[in-house]
Amino acid sequence: MMRWLLVLGLVTAGLAGTTGVATAQTGPGIAIAADLPEPEAAQFVPGATNVVPATAVAAKSAQAITTATGGTYTCPGFSTVDDATPLSSVMQDTYTWGGFKPYKVGDGKGNINWKLNPYSNPSWYMWFHSLRWIGQGITAASLGDTAALDHVTTIVHDWVRDNPYSWKGDVGAWESTMHRTNVIICTRQAVLAGLNVATLPTQYAWLDAALLDHATFLVNNWSGAWNHGTDESIALFGVGCTLDRTDYMTLAQQRLNAGITTSIDAEGSTNEQSTAYAQFNYSLWGRAVDVLRACGADPGTTITARRALLANWLALATNSLGNLHQIGDSEVVRTAPVAGTPLEYAGTQGATGVAPTDRVGMFSAGYVFGRSGWGNFAGQSSYSIRYGPTRQLHGHSDHTSLTYTARGRDILIDGGHAGYQNDVWRTWAKSPFAGSAMTTPLSADTLPATKLTRSQVKPGSDFFEFSDVPGAGISRIRAVLVLNNPDLVVTLDRASSKTAQQFQTLWHLPADQKATVYSRTTALASKAGEDTRTILFQVPYRQALPPGAILLKQAQTKPIQGWTYPNINTRLSAPTLMFARSGTTASILSFIAPVKATGAVTYATRWSGTTYVVDLSVAGVRTSIGITAGGSLVRLT
C-alpha cells in the first residue's frame, strides 16, 4: 500500500531521500516508511540453508552509537503484503496474499490457527507468519481506532503465545522473523499513538518481551551477507533503538559492516544473481543508512560508495524498454529512477538526468549488459549475457543465455520467475532449458562456472566468448556478436562430448508473438498487426544441417518447454525455437534479426583465407561477419 508520495525531482517511493528512505505521514498516527521494491513471494527456499558467509573484507568500523536514548526508528511499513487485506478483512481474521482467494485464518476474535497453509504454498505461509498482512489494522489503530487496536494487538499476542521462543523448527515462522520484528515494533508505536501516551501501558508489556525474544533470535541466527542478513540487522537495530539497547545496535552495525562488501562487490554487482533483488538491495542498503543515522549511529562511507556502484550497475542492466533484463528470480520489473544517479536517466528512459558513460558493462560476477546507445531510448537495442560463478541464492542455471530487445520490443526473453513452490515449474524456470543458450538435455546440469575468455567492444559491434563444462565430459564454447545498424545477434555454439549427446540451442521468444518454422534453416516470429518481425536462421558451419534442425516447442508439459513467467502468478505460452544436433560434436551458427514486417534477410557465404565470411543484407542494410580460424566472430563491414 502506498501511503505517501514524496516528490523530490523524479525520485520514486521506496528510493527517495539522500540514501533511499523517506517517512510518510505527519499529524495523527505513526510515521510509516516507504514500501521498498521488495520482490514478490518469499525470499527463501524451504529446507535449504539461508546462511551466506561474509567473504570479503569488512567495511571499516564507523563511529560508535552516540545517542541511543531519544533516537527514532520509523515503522518500516508492510511492503505491500497488506494491500490485499483491508481493515474489514483484518477485523474478520481473513488473510489474502499472492492471487490466492481470501482465507479465514481465525475465529473472528483474533484467535488464529498459525498452522494453516491451505494452498500448500511456502510464500503464503511465510507472509502469514510475518504479520505484515495486518498492516492496515495497525495503521487504523495508530489513528485512534480502538476496535482495530484491540484486534491487531490480540492477533499479535496470539502469535506470541502460540509460537514460543524458539520457533526455529517452523521454517515459515523462522524466515519471517525480521519482518515480524518490524511489525511488532509498528504495533508498539500504534499503541502509543492510538492511546496518545508516551510510555507503553503495563497491559502491553508483552510487546517488549516479544521484541526481546525476537532480538535474541536475530542475535543467534544471522543469515549473513545477502538481503536476509541485511533485513535482520536492520530489525535488530530497530529493537535496540526502540528499547535503548546499545548492545543490539552495536552488533547490528558490526554485521552491516561485515555484509556490505560481500553483498555488493567492488564493481557494483550483488551476490543475489537476480536483477530484481539487485534493485531491492539498492533500496534496502539505503534504508540501513537512514535507520542508523536516525538513532545516532554513523553508517560510515562504504555503504554509500557501494550503492553508487550498484546504481550504475542497475542503469546498465536496464533494457531499451525501461525494464531490468529479467535475470534469475526476477519478475519483469521497471527500473526505478533515482535523482542524481545514473538510474535517473535509465529509469526515466532518457527524459531527465545524465546517461551513463559506458555503453557496455562487463562484470566479473557474471554479467554483460550492452546496448546500441543511450539516446532515443526506445529506438535502441539492448542485450544481456550471463556467465560467472556457479548458481547461488536467487540465480538460475542460465550461463551463456541472452536476452535481447530491439525495435521497441522484446526479441529474446528468459523463462522468468515461477515463484518458490518446489514443483516442476520452478525446476524448469531455474534450469538451462528456460534460457536462450545451448543445452545438453541427456546430461545432468553441473551448475557450471563459466569464463569470459575473450571480448572486444567496437562502435558498431560487441564480441564476447564464453566457455564452460555444462555436463560431465562436455565442453561448451559460445561466441556472441551483437551488431547495431543493422540490429543483429550472431552466436556460434560449439560443443564436444565424450559420449553421444543431443545439443539444442534454444531461442525463447515473447509470448505475444507467433513463430513459424519455414525450413531446416529458417523460422519467423511476429505479432499480428505489428510492424516488426524476427527472422531466426542458422547457417551450416563445419557441420551439415540434419532433418529437424529447427523445431518449434510451445506449451509443452512433457518435457516442459515453451513458456514464460513475466511474474510468479502468470504463466504464458511462448514459442521456443530449438536449433538441434546430435552426436559427439556440434557447431551451431545462429542469426537473430529483428526487422520491419516487410523486411527480409539474404546472405551468401565464402572463405577469405582462413576466415569464413557471411555476407548479409538485413532489411536492405549490408554487412559482413567473419569467423576467424580461432573461432572469433568479427564484423568486417
C-alpha positions in Angstrom: 0.0 0.0 0.0 1.5 3.4 -1.0 0.6 5.6 1.9 2.6 8.6 0.8 4.2 10.3 -2.1 7.3 12.3 -1.7 8.2 14.3 -4.8 11.9 15.1 -5.0 12.6 15.7 -8.6 12.0 12.2 -10.1 12.5 10.1 -7.1 10.0 7.3 -6.5 8.6 5.9 -3.4 10.9 3.5 -1.7 14.0 5.1 -3.3 13.6 8.6 -2.1 15.9 10.7 0.2 19.6 11.0 0.3 20.0 7.3 0.8 16.7 5.7 0.0 14.2 6.1 2.8 11.5 8.7 3.4 8.8 8.7 6.0 5.2 9.0 5.2 2.7 10.7 7.3 2.5 13.7 9.5 -0.1 14.6 12.1 -2.1 11.8 13.8 -0.9 8.2 13.7 2.6 6.8 13.2 5.2 7.6 10.5 5.5 4.8 8.1 8.5 4.4 5.7 8.1 3.9 2.0 7.5 0.4 0.7 10.7 -0.9 -0.7 10.7 -2.6 -4.2 10.8 -6.0 -2.5 10.4 -8.9 -5.0 7.1 -10.8 -4.8 6.9 -14.0 -2.9 9.2 -15.5 -0.2 12.9 -14.9 -0.3 13.9 -18.4 0.7 13.9 -22.0 -0.5 12.3 -24.3 2.1 14.7 -26.9 3.5 17.9 -25.1 2.3 20.3 -23.2 4.5 19.8 -19.5 4.5 23.3 -18.5 5.7 25.6 -16.7 3.3 29.0 -16.1 4.9 30.6 -12.7 4.5 33.7 -13.5 2.5 35.0 -10.0 1.5 37.0 -7.7 3.8 34.5 -5.9 6.1 33.9 -2.2 5.9 35.9 -0.2 8.3 34.0 0.3 11.6 32.1 3.6 11.6 31.7 5.8 14.6 30.0 4.1 17.5 26.5 4.9 18.5 26.4 8.3 20.2 22.8 8.7 21.2 20.6 5.8 21.9 18.0 7.5 24.1 15.9 9.8 22.0 16.7 8.1 18.8 14.0 7.1 16.4 13.1 4.1 14.4 10.4 4.6 11.8 7.9 1.8 11.2 9.3 0.2 8.1 5.8 -0.5 6.7 4.4 -3.7 5.3 5.9 -4.0 1.8 2.5 -4.3 0.0 1.8 -7.6 1.8 -1.2 -5.8 3.4 -2.6 -4.4 0.2 -5.0 -7.3 -0.4 -6.2 -7.5 3.2 -8.2 -4.4 4.0 -9.1 -3.4 7.5 -12.5 -5.1 7.3 -10.7 -8.4 6.5 -8.2 -8.0 9.3 -11.1 -7.5 11.7 -12.6 -10.8 10.4 -9.3 -12.7 10.6 -9.3 -13.1 6.9 -5.9 -13.1 5.1 -5.3 -12.7 1.3 -2.0 -12.9 -0.5 -0.5 -13.6 -3.9 -3.6 -14.0 -6.0 -5.0 -16.8 -3.8 -8.5 -16.5 -2.6 -9.1 -14.8 0.8 -8.9 -17.4 3.6 -10.4 -17.1 7.1 -7.5 -17.9 9.4 -9.1 -17.2 12.7 -12.3 -17.2 14.7 -13.0 -13.5 14.1 -11.8 -12.6 17.5 -8.1 -12.7 16.9 -7.6 -16.4 17.7 -5.6 -17.5 14.7 -4.6 -21.0 13.6 -0.9 -20.5 12.7 -0.5 -23.9 11.3 -2.8 -23.2 8.3 -1.4 -23.4 4.8 -4.5 -24.1 2.7 -2.7 -23.6 -0.6 0.4 -25.5 0.3 2.5 -22.5 -0.7 5.6 -21.7 1.3 5.4 -18.0 0.4 1.7 -17.7 1.5 2.7 -19.3 4.8 5.8 -17.2 5.4 4.0 -13.9 4.8 1.2 -15.2 7.1 3.7 -15.6 9.9 5.3 -12.2 9.1 2.1 -10.5 10.4 2.5 -7.9 7.6 -1.0 -8.7 6.4 -2.5 -6.9 9.4 -0.8 -3.6 8.4 -4.0 -1.8 7.6 -5.3 -2.6 11.0 -2.1 -1.3 12.6 -2.4 1.9 10.7 -6.0 2.3 11.8 -5.1 1.6 15.4 -2.4 4.3 15.3 -5.1 6.8 14.3 -7.2 6.1 17.3 -9.5 3.2 16.1 -9.8 1.4 19.4 -11.6 -1.6 17.8 -8.7 -2.0 15.4 -6.2 -1.5 18.2 -7.8 -4.3 20.3 -8.0 -6.6 17.3 -4.4 -6.3 16.0 -2.9 -6.5 19.4 -4.9 -9.6 20.0 -3.6 -11.2 16.8 0.0 -10.3 17.6 -0.4 -11.5 21.2 -1.9 -14.7 19.8 1.1 -15.3 17.6 3.5 -14.7 20.6 1.6 -17.2 22.8 1.2 -19.9 20.1 4.8 -19.7 18.9 7.0 -19.5 21.9 10.7 -19.0 21.6 12.5 -20.6 19.8 10.3 -21.0 16.7 13.3 -22.2 14.5 11.6 -25.6 13.9 9.0 -23.8 11.8 10.6 -22.6 8.6 7.9 -20.1 7.8 8.0 -18.6 11.3 11.8 -18.6 11.2 12.3 -17.0 7.9 9.8 -14.2 8.6 11.3 -13.2 11.9 12.9 -10.0 10.8 9.6 -8.9 9.1 7.6 -9.8 12.1 10.0 -8.0 14.4 9.3 -4.8 12.5 5.5 -5.4 12.6 5.7 -5.8 16.4 7.6 -2.5 16.6 5.0 -0.8 14.4 2.3 -2.3 16.7 4.0 -0.9 19.7 4.2 2.5 18.1 0.5 2.2 17.2 -0.4 1.6 20.8 1.4 4.7 21.9 -0.1 6.8 19.1 -3.6 5.4 19.3 -3.8 5.9 23.1 -1.9 9.2 22.9 0.6 8.1 25.6 4.4 8.4 25.8 5.0 5.2 27.8 3.8 1.7 27.0 1.0 0.8 29.3 1.5 -2.2 31.6 -1.1 -4.4 29.9 1.1 -4.2 26.7 4.3 -5.1 28.4 4.2 -8.4 26.5 5.1 -6.4 23.3 8.5 -5.5 24.7 9.0 -9.1 25.9 8.2 -10.3 22.4 10.7 -7.9 21.0 13.4 -9.1 23.3 12.7 -12.7 22.2 12.9 -11.7 18.6 16.1 -9.8 19.2 17.6 -12.9 20.9 16.5 -15.0 17.8 18.2 -12.5 15.5 21.3 -12.4 17.6 21.6 -16.2 17.4 20.5 -16.6 13.8 22.2 -14.2 11.3 21.7 -15.1 7.7 24.9 -13.3 6.6 25.8 -11.2 3.6 22.6 -11.0 1.5 19.2 -9.3 1.7 18.0 -11.6 4.6 21.0 -10.7 6.7 20.7 -7.0 5.9 17.0 -7.1 6.8 17.8 -9.0 10.0 20.4 -6.4 11.0 18.1 -3.5 10.4 15.4 -5.2 12.5 17.8 -6.0 15.3 19.0 -2.4 15.3 15.3 -1.3 15.4 14.8 -3.3 18.6 17.9 -1.7 20.1 16.7 1.8 19.1 13.2 1.1 20.4 14.3 -0.4 23.7 17.5 1.6 24.2 19.7 -1.5 23.9 23.1 -0.3 22.6 24.3 -4.0 22.5 21.8 -4.8 19.9 22.6 -1.7 17.9 26.3 -2.3 18.0 26.0 -5.9 16.9 23.7 -4.9 14.1 26.1 -2.3 12.9 29.0 -4.7 13.0 27.0 -7.2 10.9 26.1 -4.5 8.4 29.8 -3.6 8.1 30.7 -7.2 7.5 27.9 -7.8 5.0 28.1 -4.8 2.7 31.3 -5.7 0.9 30.1 -9.2 0.1 26.5 -8.2 -0.7 27.7 -5.5 -3.2 31.1 -6.1 -4.7 33.7 -3.6 -5.8 32.1 -3.5 -9.3 28.6 -2.9 -8.0 27.2 -6.4 -8.6 25.2 -8.0 -5.8 25.7 -11.7 -4.9 22.0 -12.4 -5.4 22.2 -13.3 -9.1 18.9 -11.6 -9.8 18.3 -8.1 -11.3 15.1 -7.6 -9.2 16.9 -8.4 -6.0 19.7 -6.1 -7.0 17.2 -3.2 -7.2 15.8 -4.3 -3.8 19.2 -4.3 -2.3 19.9 -0.8 -3.5 16.9 0.4 -1.6 17.5 -1.9 1.4 21.0 -0.6 2.0 19.7 2.9 1.6 17.3 2.2 4.4 20.1 0.8 6.5 22.0 4.1 6.3 18.9 6.2 7.2 18.0 3.8 10.1 21.5 4.1 11.6 21.6 7.8 11.3 18.1 8.3 12.9 19.2 6.5 16.0 22.6 8.2 16.4 24.9 5.8 14.6 27.5 6.8 11.9 26.9 4.5 8.9 30.4 5.2 7.5 31.1 5.7 3.8 31.3 2.2 2.4 27.6 1.6 2.1 27.1 4.8 0.2 30.0 4.1 -2.1 28.8 0.6 -2.9 25.3 1.8 -3.5 26.7 4.3 -6.0 28.4 1.4 -7.9 25.2 -0.6 -7.8 23.2 2.3 -9.2 25.5 2.3 -12.2 25.1 -1.5 -12.5 21.3 -1.2 -12.4 21.4 1.5 -15.1 23.4 -0.7 -17.4 21.1 -3.6 -16.6 18.2 -1.6 -17.9 17.0 -2.6 -21.3 15.7 -0.3 -24.1 12.1 -0.8 -22.9 12.9 0.7 -19.5 12.8 -2.7 -17.6 15.6 -4.6 -15.9 16.7 -7.5 -18.0 14.8 -10.4 -16.5 17.6 -12.5 -14.9 17.3 -15.0 -12.0 14.4 -14.8 -9.6 13.1 -11.7 -11.2 9.7 -10.7 -12.4 9.5 -8.1 -15.2 10.4 -5.0 -13.2 10.7 -1.4 -14.2 13.9 0.4 -13.4 13.2 2.9 -10.7 14.6 6.4 -11.3 16.8 7.9 -8.6 17.6 11.6 -9.0 21.2 12.4 -9.2 22.4 8.9 -10.1 22.6 7.0 -13.5 19.3 5.5 -12.5 17.5 8.8 -13.1 18.4 8.6 -16.8 17.7 4.9 -17.1 14.5 4.9 -15.1 13.0 7.9 -17.0 14.1 6.4 -20.3 16.3 9.4 -21.0 13.7 12.0 -20.1 16.0 13.6 -17.5 19.3 13.0 -15.9 22.7 12.2 -17.4 23.3 9.0 -19.4 25.9 6.5 -18.0 29.3 6.9 -19.5 29.5 3.2 -20.6 27.6 1.6 -23.4 28.7 -1.9 -22.4 29.4 -3.2 -18.9 31.2 -6.5 -18.2 31.1 -7.6 -14.6 33.1 -10.4 -13.1 30.1 -11.5 -11.0 28.8 -12.8 -14.3 27.0 -10.2 -16.4 27.4 -8.5 -19.7 25.0 -5.6 -20.3 25.1 -3.8 -23.6 23.1 -1.5 -25.9 23.5 0.2 -29.2 23.4 3.6 -27.4 21.7 5.8 -24.8 19.9 8.4 -26.9 16.4 7.9 -28.3 15.9 5.3 -25.6 13.2 3.1 -27.1 14.9 3.2 -30.5 18.0 1.5 -29.2 18.7 -2.2 -29.0 19.9 -3.8 -25.7 21.1 -7.2 -24.5 22.3 -9.2 -21.5 24.5 -12.3 -21.3 25.1 -14.4 -18.2 28.3 -16.1 -17.1 30.5 -16.2 -14.0 30.4 -18.2 -10.7 28.1 -21.2 -10.2 24.4 -20.6 -9.3 23.6 -19.4 -5.8 20.8 -17.6 -3.9 18.3 -16.2 -6.4 20.3 -17.3 -9.5 19.2 -19.6 -12.3 21.3 -22.1 -14.3 21.4 -19.5 -17.2 25.0 -19.3 -18.1 25.7 -18.1 -21.7 22.0 -17.2 -22.0 20.9 -14.0 -23.8 18.1 -11.6 -23.5 17.6 -9.0 -26.3 15.4 -6.0 -27.1 15.2 -4.0 -30.4 12.6 -2.0 -32.4 10.8 -1.1 -29.1 10.0 -4.7 -28.1 11.4 -7.9 -26.6 13.1 -10.1 -29.1 14.7 -12.8 -26.9 13.4 -13.4 -23.4 14.1 -15.5 -20.3 11.7 -18.1 -19.0 11.2 -15.9 -16.0 10.4 -16.4 -12.3 8.0 -19.2 -11.3 8.0 -18.4 -7.6 9.3 -20.5 -4.7 6.9 -23.5 -4.6 9.0 -26.7 -5.1 7.4 -28.0 -8.1 8.2 -28.9 -11.8 7.6 -25.3 -12.9 10.2 -23.8 -10.6 12.6 -26.6 -11.5 12.1 -25.7 -15.2 12.3 -21.9 -14.7 15.7 -22.3 -12.9 17.1 -24.8 -15.4 19.2 -24.2 -18.5 16.1 -25.0 -20.6 14.5 -21.7 -19.7 17.3 -19.7 -21.1 18.5 -18.9 -24.7 21.6 -21.0 -24.7 23.0 -24.3 -26.0 21.7 -27.1 -23.8 22.6 -30.8 -23.4 19.4 -32.5 -22.2 20.9 -36.0 -21.9 23.4 -34.9 -19.3 22.8 -33.7 -15.8 23.4 -30.0 -15.2 26.6 -29.4 -13.4 25.8 -25.8 -12.5 29.0 -24.7 -14.2 31.2 -21.7 -13.5 31.6 -20.0 -16.9 34.5 -18.0 -18.1 34.5 -14.9 -20.3 37.5 -15.9 -22.4 37.6 -13.0 -25.0 35.8 -9.8 -25.6 36.1 -6.8 -28.0 33.8 -3.8 -27.9 33.7 -1.6 -31.0 31.4 1.2 -32.1 29.3 -1.0 -34.4 29.6 -4.4 -32.8 30.4 -6.2 -29.5 32.1 -9.6 -29.3 32.3 -12.0 -26.4 33.3 -15.6 -26.0 32.5 -17.9 -23.1 33.5 -21.4 -22.1 32.4 -23.9 -19.5 31.6 -27.6 -18.8 27.7 -27.9 -18.7 27.8 -31.6 -18.1 30.2 -34.4 -17.3 32.6 -34.9 -20.2 31.1 -32.0 -22.2 32.9 -28.8 -23.3 30.9 -25.8 -24.5 32.0 -22.6 -26.1 29.7 -19.8 -27.1 30.8 -16.8 -29.2 28.4 -13.9 -29.4 28.5 -10.9 -31.8 25.9 -8.1 -31.3 25.6 -5.6 -34.1 23.8 -2.3 -34.5 22.8 -0.8 -37.8 21.6 -3.3 -38.6 20.3 -4.8 -35.3 21.6 -8.4 -35.4 22.7 -11.0 -33.0 25.1 -13.8 -34.2 26.1 -16.7 -32.0 28.4 -19.6 -32.7 27.9 -22.5 -30.3 30.5 -25.3 -30.3 30.4 -28.3 -28.1 32.0 -31.7 -27.8 31.3 -34.7 -25.6 32.9 -38.0 -24.7 29.5 -39.7 -25.3 26.7 -39.1 -27.8 24.5 -36.1 -26.8 21.7 -34.0 -28.0 22.8 -30.4 -28.5 20.0 -27.9 -28.5 20.5 -24.2 -28.9 17.2 -22.6 -27.6 15.8 -19.3 -28.5 12.9 -18.1 -26.2 10.6 -15.7 -27.9 7.9 -13.4 -26.4 4.5 -14.8 -25.6 2.8 -12.2 -27.8 4.5 -13.5 -31.0 3.6 -16.4 -33.2 6.5 -18.4 -34.6 6.6 -20.5 -37.7 9.3 -22.8 -39.0 9.8 -22.5 -42.7 12.8 -24.8 -43.3 15.6 -26.5 -41.6 17.4 -23.2 -41.8 14.8 -20.5 -41.1 11.9 -19.5 -38.7 9.9 -16.3 -38.3 8.2 -14.8 -35.3 5.8 -11.9 -35.3 2.7 -10.4 -33.8 -0.3 -9.7 -36.0 -0.7 -6.1 -36.9 2.8 -5.1 -35.7 5.5 -3.6 -37.9 8.2 -5.9 -36.6 9.2 -9.5 -37.2 12.1 -11.5 -36.1 13.9 -13.7 -38.6 15.9 -16.5 -37.0 18.1 -18.7 -39.1 21.1 -20.9 -38.9 23.9 -21.2 -41.5 25.7 -24.5 -41.9 29.3 -24.2 -40.5 31.6 -27.2 -40.3 28.5 -29.3 -39.9 25.6 -30.2 -42.2 22.1 -29.3 -41.0 20.2 -32.6 -40.3 16.4 -33.0 -40.8 14.6 -31.4 -37.9 17.4 -28.9 -37.4 14.8 -26.3 -36.3 12.0 -27.4 -34.1 9.2 -25.3 -32.5 8.3 -26.0 -28.9 5.4 -24.3 -27.3 3.1 -25.0 -24.3 4.7 -28.4 -23.8 4.4 -30.2 -20.4 6.3 -33.4 -21.0 9.0 -32.2 -21.0 8.2 -28.6 -20.0 9.1 -26.2 -22.8 7.6 -23.1 -24.5 6.5 -21.0 -21.5 7.4 -17.7 -19.8 6.7 -16.2 -16.4 6.5 -12.4 -16.5 5.6 -12.7 -12.8 5.1 -15.5 -10.4 1.4 -15.6 -10.8 1.3 -15.6 -14.6 2.5 -18.4 -16.8 2.2 -17.7 -20.5 2.6 -20.0 -23.5 5.5 -18.7 -25.5 7.3 -20.0 -28.6 10.7 -21.5 -28.2 12.8 -22.4 -31.2 15.3 -25.2 -31.0 18.3 -25.5 -33.3 19.1 -29.2 -32.8 22.0 -31.5 -33.4 23.0 -34.9 -32.1 26.3 -36.8 -31.8 29.6 -36.1 -30.0 30.2 -32.7 -31.5 28.0 -29.7 -32.5 28.6 -26.4 -34.4 25.5 -24.2 -34.5 25.8 -20.8 -36.1 22.7 -18.7 -35.3 21.4 -15.3 -36.5 18.6 -13.3 -34.9 17.5 -10.4 -37.0 14.6 -8.1 -35.9 13.4 -6.2 -39.0 10.3 -4.4 -40.3 7.3 -6.6 -41.0 8.2 -6.3 -44.7 11.9 -6.7 -44.1 13.9 -9.6 -45.4 17.3 -11.1 -44.8 19.5 -12.6 -47.5 23.0 -14.0 -47.2 25.9 -15.7 -49.0 28.9 -17.4 -47.6 32.5 -17.5 -48.8 36.0 -18.2 -47.5 38.6 -15.4 -47.3 41.8 -17.1 -46.4 41.2 -18.9 -43.1 38.2 -16.7 -42.3 34.6 -17.9 -43.0 32.6 -14.9 -44.2 28.8 -14.4 -44.2 27.7 -11.5 -46.4 24.3 -10.3 -45.3 21.6 -7.9 -46.4 19.4 -7.2 -43.3 16.3 -5.2 -44.4 18.4 -3.5 -47.0 21.5 -2.9 -44.8 24.5 -4.7 -46.0 27.1 -6.1 -43.6 29.6 -9.0 -43.4 30.6 -11.0 -40.4 33.6 -13.4 -40.3 34.5 -16.4 -38.2 38.3 -16.5 -37.8 40.4 -19.6 -37.6 40.4 -19.2 -33.8 36.6 -19.0 -33.6 36.2 -15.3 -33.0 33.2 -13.5 -34.6 34.1 -10.2 -36.2 32.2 -7.6 -38.1 34.0 -7.0 -41.3 31.8 -4.3 -42.9 
